[in-house]
Amino acid sequence: MTNQSKKITLIGPFGVGKTSLFKRFVDNTFSEDYKSTLGVQIQKKVITMNDGSQLSLILWDTEGTIKVSEGRSSYLLGTHCFVYVFDLSRIETYENINTQIKYLKEKFPNTPVKILGNKLDAVNIKNVEVTLKDLQVEYDFLASAKTGDKVDELFLEIAVDLVN
């Protein structure tokens, strides 16, 4: 198999850690300095798959928006997988998440959406799991860009899913 490229778009509210996840995965770095993303940052990371083939993940780190529908739709076009990021320590970033995911799935019915709760290092996981269950929030991963916990697993799962 030749080297394929797949566009992964990180979306979600302001300050949830999209850029930190992006930098943790691409460069294995983390910074406490918060700088709001304006527009979009794009970087590539090449992954070698189990069969020896290579997959280029083109990561789009988009500016935060309160509603997905308020973001620039041009950033979303051509996406092979969305990663919707919310902040486990700020309930306001996920109390209306189901509406946001529904919008994405209606607008892009053939594009998978991975839902990731970030900042696992900053919360009591048992309390958060109860809140997520009460709000009926489904998620794929609970991760920490700060510690790196589950970040690589997220992107590697996406890579495998996109190739298969």
NORFEN-V208675 format. One record per helix or strand of 2 or more residues. SS is the DSSP state (H for helix, E for strand). FROM is the first residue (numbers start at 1). LEN is the number of residues. Records with the same first field share a line. If there is no record, write none. Layout:
BEGIN
SS: FROM-LEN + FROM-LEN
END
This chain:
BEGIN
E: 4-8 + 40-9 + 54-9 + 81-7 + 112-7 + 141-2
H: 18-10 + 68-3 + 73-4 + 91-3 + 97-11 + 120-3 + 125-10 + 151-13
END
